[in-house]
Every structure is written in C-alpha cells, then in structure tokens.
Amino acid sequence: MPTPPPADAEARRAIVPVICYPDDTLPVPDLAAYRAARASAVKVAEVVAAPREAASFEVPAGGFFRITCVDGPQVGDLNVWARGNLAERFFSGKTRALHGTHLSTGDRMWSCFPYLRPMATIVADTLDWYGIDAYGGSVHDVIGTRCDPYTHRLLSGGTYHHCCHSNLTRALAEATGLPRTEAEAYVHDVLNVFMCTGFTRDTGQYFMKASPVRPGDHLEFFAEIDLLGALSACPGGDCSAEHSSDAAACYPLRVEVFVPPEPPAEWVSPAPNGYDRQHGD
C-alpha cells in the first residue's frame, strides 16, 4: 500500500523545477566554422559495422566522422575514447546532465573525470526533425546503457554473445591488442545513435520504439580531440520489439572519416578540465 499523502501533497508537487546545470556559460561551438572546414574535408577512411557486430575507427582532432544508415532501419551503440588514453572516455551521465536526454546538432559528447572536456560535437543530424513524440520518445539518447550479456542472463537465464557490450568489447580488443577481459573494462555507457527512446509516464520505465531512421540518414561529428571510436550495429535492429537475440532484422552501419586541409578557423582542441584535483581539506 502507498503511504497516505500529507495534507500539503499537491503544494509539494506544484513546486517549479530548477535546471540542475544551466548551460548558458558553456562554450558554444562555432558550427559555421566547423561546416566551412567540413566543406573542404577529404574522406580518409571508412569502416562498416556488420549486423550484430562492431567496428572501430580513429579520427584525428579537427576531423569529422559520419555514421550512416545503409540498407535498412538500424540503431547503433557508440563508444569513444581519447586515442592513446582509454581512461578518458565518453561520460554519458554528465553529457545528459548538460544537454538533456537526447542529443542533436550543437550538442557535445563530454569525457569522464578528471578530464571533463568536449570529445566530439554533433554538426549534422538528418533526424533532427523528429523532436519529441506523443509518447515522450526522441532519438540519439544518452539515457540507456547498451544491451549486454549480463542483463540478458539475469532476465532470461540464457547466454548471448552479440549484445552491443560484447560487440564493443571485441572491437576494442582487436583495435588495441588487449585481451577481451581487459578491454571490457573500458567499454562504457553509449550514445544510442538513431535509437528512439524515452520513459513511460505511468511507471517511469525506459522504453524503446521503432527508430524513424531510414537509409541515407546520418549523424555527423567533429572530433574535438584525437579519438578512437567503436560502433556496434545493435542486435535489436530498429529496436521496435526486442534486442539481445537474433530475432530482429539487422542492417549494417557505415562510419566515414573526413579530414579538412585546415582546421576550423580559430578552433583550438580543448584541454582537460582545469580543476586542481585537491578536493579540499
């Protein structure tokens, strides 16, 4: 039985919320300068994440990478690290706190403590028209983690090796030469590229629904620092029904890397966060 509400319950509920991290003092990316640099960029690499697999890629600071839906509706789980330092990795929780539950053009992927700096900036999003639907769903979320074999075993009792967590682990191990058991420790919460998600209003549960992505849709990023990335083509396909199985129709995702002859005007790769790490007395 729920606890009986107090006499002032409605007054407590009516309190106006306050944004935890106002973003008016955040540095604003110069998207016009980024796009000008992108216009002259040359494609230098391409990889394809096969269905239920992951692929790794590298992007130099000042370059761009584009994730494209190729053959059919497909979502992808993205991890990024500072190239040469796996300890600096994408921090989905702080990115969510700064930009919201779903990312789009102008939002940034921030790195973990103690670095806390922009790793990549979204410069193009062909699904930015979607907005927030009647269910509270939107695309490119930083609220989910990634499908994984541990939760799958917890809920079903079964074993499945092509969850995004495992796909990313294999891709990182191959890219770095680390044993899989060591590489796994660096796999982290993701940007769910193209995935349409939200929270139910009645139970507050994380939901997914069929992604609106179609072949040709893409999400493009500017690399603020040297990056190592890995992208998994989720076993859930468009995530309209289930994941962590071979039941869904799955399609590849393409990652292309572009490098301009000159970096964006007046752009400087961000330094790690300036906090002195003394943590007080």
ABEGO torsion letter per residue (X at the ends): XBBBBBAAAAAAAABBBBBABBAAABBBBBAAAAAAAAAABBBABBBBBBBGBBBBBBBBBGBBBBBBBAABBBBBBBBBBBBGBAABBBBAAAAAAAAEABBBBGBBBBBBOAAGBBABBBABBAAAAAEBBAAGBBBGBAABBBBBAAAAAAAAGBBBAABAAAAAAAAAAAAAGBBAAAAAAABBBBBBBGBBBBBBAAAGBBBBBBBABBBGBBBBBBBABBBBBBBBBBAAEAGAABBGBAABBBBBBBBBBBBBABBBBGBBBBBBBABAGAGEX
